[in-house]
Amino acid sequence: MSISALLLPPAMRAALDAAASAATAGEVPVGAVVMRRGEVIATAANAPRTLHDPTAHAEILAIRAAAHAIGNDRLDDCDLWVTLEPCAMCAGAIAHARIARLYYGASDPKGGAIEHGPRIFTQATIHHRPEIFPGIGETESAAMLRGFFANRR
């Protein structure tokens, strides 16, 4: 483990652990954690192939679990930590859940929708914009993704 990995916030470390679990299951290694008042209330790994569900991205699964855990579809006092820049579908779910803060690791120039592509939270029609903190755990997240795809080739 690198020194930078040791310095990661515990929530990102947990998201990276979930991403590693996804990779072990043959899924694209993306992990997500929802925090509320400093406590983890949901953790999820990517599972579209496992669940035969194209919407089973780590973010969606974590948001669903968090909403169930607190008994509310509004997660306005929650933070989402994810290892990869969310896609448009996940960004929409983040907005609908009213996540307060989004922290993510690796950028995704091809499929991301926060700083790439449609840049969902810059659109005038979006009804909620979380605070966004990119690049946390970027080195570890990107390395895991590169390794996963290199092994599949």
N, C-alpha and C positions, 0 to 999 in steps of 0.2 A: 504494500500500500504506500502510495506516495505521501510526502509531507502535506501537499495541498489537499489530498483526500482526508487526512486527519483533521484539517482545519475546517472542513465543511460543516455547515449547520446540521444538527441531528436530523432534521426533517429531510434535507437533501440526501443525507447518507441513507435514510430509510427508503427514499424513492429510488436511489441507485440499487439498493438491495432488492427491491421489488423488480426493477428492470433486469437484474441478473437472474431472478427467478423466471421472468418471462423468457429470457434467452434459453435457459435450461429446458423450458417447455417447447422450444422451437418457435416462439413468438418474437416479433421485433422487440428488442429490449427497451421498453419504456415503462417507467414506474411513476406513480403519483401518490401523494400524501396530502390529506386535508388536516389542517391544524385549526383548533379553536381554543382561544385563550391559553396558548402554549402547550396544549395537549393534542396528541394524535387522536383523531376520531375516525379516520379511515385511511387505509392503504390499499392500493390495487396495482396490478401488473397488466400489461397489454394481454388481451385474450381473444381477439377476433377469430382466430383459427380454432382454438380450443373450444370456444362456445358456439362456433358457427354463427357468429353475429358480427357483421361489419361495424356495428356501433360500439363494440366492446373495447374501446380504447381505454387505457389506464385512467385518463382523466374522467371519462364518463362513469366508469365503474366506481371510482373513488367518490365522485360527486353523489352518485346514487346511494352509496353506503353511508356517506356523511349525512345526507338528508334523512335517511332512515334512522340513523343513530340518534339524531336530535329531534326527530319527529316534525321536521319543517322543510319545505322546499326552498326556503330562503336561507342561504348560508352567508348572510351579510356580515357576520362577525368571524368569518373563516378565511384562512389562507390556503392556497393550493400550491404545492411544490411538485414540479414535474421535470423529468430529465430531458425532455425534448420540447421545443417550441410547439405549442398546440396548433392543430389543424383548424380549418374553418368550423367544422362540426363541433369540436371541443370548445373553441372560442365562443360559439353560440351558447353552449351549455354553461360555460363560465358566466356569461352575461345573464342568462336566465336564472341561474342560481344566485346571482349577485355576490359572487366571491369578492371579498374585499381586496386581497392582494394576490398576485400571480408571480411566482418565482419559477424560472425555468433555466435548465442547463444549456444544452446545445441548441444552436439555431438550426432551422430547417429551411434552407433556401428553396427547396423543391415543393414541400408540402405544408410549410408553416403559414400561419395566418395572422401573426402578431406583428412581426417586423418584416415579414415577406408576404408575397401574394396579396390577398385582399386587405390585409391590415385591418381586421375587423373592428378593433377598438378606436380607429380613427374615423370611422364612418359616421356621418351625421345622424343616421337612423338607428344607431345602436342605443339601447335604452339603459345600459349600465357599462361603466368602464372601471375595471379594477386598477389599482396601482400595479405597475409592471416592473419587475426586476429581472432582467435577462442575464445570462452568463454565469449563474451560480452553479458550480460543479460542471462547467462546460467541458473542461479537459477530460474528466472522467466519463461523462455522458457520451461525448463524441468518440472517445476511444472504444467504449463498449459497443457502440453502433458500428463503427468501422470494423472492429473485430468480428462481430456477428455476420456482417455482410461479406467480409473476406472469406470466412469459413463456408459460406453458402455457395461461393463461386467455384 
